[in-house]
Amino acid sequence: MQLTKLKSILDEVAPSYYLSFSPKDVEEIKTPIIVFSKINSTFKEFSDDLASIRTTLYQINLITSDVKEADVLAMKLEEIFIANDLPFTLTSEYLNQNNTISTIYEIKMEEFKHVE
């Protein structure tokens, strides 16, 4: 899956940013936002040397302003993952220094690459 496709999926829940979010991107920090990044990408080859699988792991950080918003948007994000056949894991949730809440997901994508 291309990053632009993943971004469009995440944008259905909240504005998303690849790799980083900086206040200079917008006039002020507005929640909710999603920051996502690629944390791992590997190839696995089959024994026939004709095809391989690229497995990519993305981290999705949903940042919200309060617990109620976190619950609603986390549920919406999970529904969108399911609707787009994206296997996900909720890895953690924590309170940031500015009193926003981060909910961290990982999604794993597999792409088949045929090698001749």
ABEGO torsion letter per residue (X at the ends): XBAAAAAAAAAAABBBBBGBBBAAABABBBOBBBBBBBABBBBBBBAAGABBBBBBBBBBBBBBABAAAAAAAAAAAAAAAAAAGBBBBBABBBBBAAGBBBBBBBBBBBBBBBBX
